[in-house]
Amino acid sequence: MSPLSLYTSYGGRIGRRTWWIYTLVLGVAVVIVAVVLALTIANNDPATTFIEPDAAIAYALRHVWVNVIVFVLFLVPWTALAVKRRHDRSANGLLVWIAAGLTAIFLGMQVTGLFYTTTSLGDGFVAVPTLAGSIVSGAVVVADFVLLVVLGFLRGDPGPNMHGADPLG
């Protein structure tokens, strides 16, 4: 399977080693893009406290847009790798799409302001997650941890399955 098809197609199977290698490469690309975007979009004021509550929310929202852009740019490559890895265990990609959906909800809550509220630190304000934001954030962490275990550590099915030949030969 070519590197391009690993990142763009949803058919077939890949083993743990291939998943780890291409996920790490993808992770490096994510970090590079996120840093470039953060420096160009969100880097207006390095302060973490603000005199006005609206300024704290505005600062947080600039950083959220970086996350949204990175999520959209890397959704297909990440899900393509993950679905193929799930196929190695004779499973469909439902768990992958649930995790992606939870992340989209999480980012949507951030963009719409449902994730943040402000709290006073005495001399200024800082944006903090709401209860609903914390719950969704926790669900994302749990789903991502389950995927990490399933994709990265559990062996695939030996021999061929409905998704193709055993990637280990």
C-alpha positions as CSV (number, residue, x, y, z in Angstrom):
1,M,0.0,0.0,0.0
2,S,1.5,3.4,-1.0
3,P,2.0,6.1,1.6
4,L,-0.6,8.3,-0.2
5,S,-3.3,5.5,-0.1
6,L,-2.5,5.0,3.6
7,Y,-3.6,8.5,4.2
8,T,-6.5,8.8,1.7
9,S,-8.3,5.4,1.4
10,Y,-10.4,3.6,3.8
11,G,-10.1,0.1,2.4
12,G,-7.7,-2.6,3.5
13,R,-5.8,-3.5,6.6
14,I,-2.6,-2.2,8.2
15,G,-0.6,-3.6,11.1
16,R,0.4,-1.9,14.3
17,R,3.9,-1.1,13.2
18,T,2.6,0.6,10.0
19,W,0.0,2.5,12.0
20,W,2.5,3.7,14.5
21,I,5.0,4.9,11.9
22,Y,2.5,6.8,9.8
23,T,0.7,8.1,12.8
24,L,3.9,9.6,14.1
25,V,4.7,11.1,10.7
26,L,1.2,12.6,10.7
27,G,1.7,13.8,14.3
28,V,4.9,15.7,13.3
29,A,3.0,17.3,10.4
30,V,0.1,18.3,12.7
31,V,2.6,19.9,15.1
32,I,4.3,21.9,12.4
33,V,1.0,23.1,10.9
34,A,-0.4,24.0,14.3
35,V,2.7,26.0,15.3
36,V,2.7,27.9,12.0
37,L,-1.0,28.6,12.3
38,A,-0.7,29.6,16.0
39,L,2.1,32.0,15.1
40,T,0.1,33.6,12.3
41,I,-3.5,33.5,13.6
42,A,-3.5,33.4,17.3
43,N,-0.3,35.2,18.4
44,N,-1.6,38.7,19.2
45,D,-1.1,38.9,23.0
46,P,0.9,36.4,25.0
47,A,-0.9,37.4,28.2
48,T,-3.0,34.8,29.9
49,T,-5.1,37.2,32.0
50,F,-7.1,40.1,30.7
51,I,-8.8,43.2,32.2
52,E,-12.1,42.5,30.3
53,P,-13.9,39.1,30.2
54,D,-14.6,39.5,26.5
55,A,-10.9,39.9,25.8
56,A,-10.1,36.6,27.5
57,I,-12.8,34.8,25.4
58,A,-11.6,36.5,22.2
59,Y,-8.0,35.3,22.9
60,A,-9.2,31.7,23.6
61,L,-11.3,31.7,20.4
62,R,-8.2,32.7,18.3
63,H,-6.5,29.5,19.5
64,V,-9.7,27.5,18.9
65,W,-9.6,28.4,15.2
66,V,-6.1,27.0,15.0
67,N,-7.5,23.7,16.4
68,V,-10.5,23.7,14.0
69,I,-8.3,24.3,10.9
70,V,-5.8,21.5,12.0
71,F,-8.8,19.1,12.6
72,V,-10.3,19.7,9.2
73,L,-6.9,19.5,7.4
74,F,-6.0,16.2,9.0
75,L,-9.4,14.5,9.4
76,V,-9.1,12.3,6.3
77,P,-5.5,11.1,6.8
78,W,-6.1,10.4,10.5
79,T,-9.4,8.5,10.0
80,A,-8.0,6.6,7.0
81,L,-5.2,5.2,9.1
82,A,-7.4,4.5,12.0
83,V,-10.2,2.8,10.0
84,K,-7.6,0.5,8.2
85,R,-6.1,-0.4,11.6
86,R,-9.6,-1.2,12.9
87,H,-10.1,-3.4,9.8
88,D,-7.1,-5.4,10.9
89,R,-9.2,-6.5,13.9
90,S,-12.2,-7.4,11.7
91,A,-14.0,-4.3,13.0
92,N,-15.6,-1.4,11.2
93,G,-14.6,2.2,11.6
94,L,-17.5,3.2,13.9
95,L,-15.3,3.8,16.9
96,V,-13.1,6.0,14.9
97,W,-16.0,8.1,13.6
98,I,-17.4,8.3,17.2
99,A,-14.1,9.8,18.4
100,A,-14.0,12.2,15.4
101,G,-17.6,13.2,16.0
102,L,-16.9,13.9,19.7
103,T,-13.9,16.0,18.7
104,A,-16.0,17.9,16.2
105,I,-18.6,18.6,18.9
106,F,-15.9,19.7,21.3
107,L,-14.5,22.1,18.7
108,G,-18.0,23.3,17.8
109,M,-18.7,24.1,21.5
110,Q,-15.4,26.0,21.6
111,V,-16.1,28.0,18.4
112,T,-19.7,28.9,19.5
113,G,-18.5,30.0,23.0
114,L,-20.4,27.2,24.8
115,F,-17.1,25.8,26.0
116,Y,-15.8,28.8,27.8
117,T,-16.7,31.1,30.6
118,T,-14.5,33.6,32.4
119,T,-13.4,33.8,36.0
120,S,-11.8,36.6,37.8
121,L,-8.3,36.3,39.1
122,G,-8.5,39.5,41.1
123,D,-6.6,41.7,38.7
124,G,-8.0,40.2,35.5
125,F,-10.0,37.5,33.8
126,V,-9.1,34.2,32.3
127,A,-11.2,31.9,30.1
128,V,-12.0,28.5,31.7
129,P,-14.1,25.6,30.5
130,T,-17.8,25.3,31.4
131,L,-19.2,22.1,33.0
132,A,-20.6,21.0,29.6
133,G,-17.2,21.7,28.0
134,S,-15.4,19.7,30.6
135,I,-17.8,16.7,30.2
136,V,-17.3,16.7,26.4
137,S,-13.6,17.2,26.8
138,G,-13.5,14.2,29.1
139,A,-15.5,12.1,26.6
140,V,-12.9,13.0,23.9
141,V,-10.0,12.0,26.2
142,V,-11.7,8.6,27.0
143,A,-12.5,7.9,23.4
144,D,-9.0,8.8,22.2
145,F,-7.5,6.6,25.0
146,V,-9.6,3.6,24.0
147,L,-8.6,4.2,20.3
148,L,-4.9,4.4,21.3
149,V,-5.1,1.0,23.1
150,V,-7.2,-0.7,20.3
151,L,-5.2,0.7,17.4
152,G,-1.7,0.8,18.9
153,F,-1.4,-2.2,21.1
154,L,-3.9,-4.9,20.3
155,R,-2.8,-7.4,17.6
156,G,-4.9,-7.8,14.5
157,D,-6.6,-10.9,13.3
158,P,-4.2,-13.6,12.1
159,G,-4.8,-14.6,8.4
160,P,-7.2,-12.9,6.0
161,N,-10.5,-11.4,7.0
162,M,-13.3,-9.6,5.2
163,H,-11.1,-6.5,4.8
164,G,-8.1,-8.2,3.1
165,A,-5.0,-10.3,3.7
166,D,-3.0,-10.3,6.9
167,P,-0.6,-7.3,6.7
168,L,2.0,-9.4,8.5
169,G,2.0,-11.9,5.7
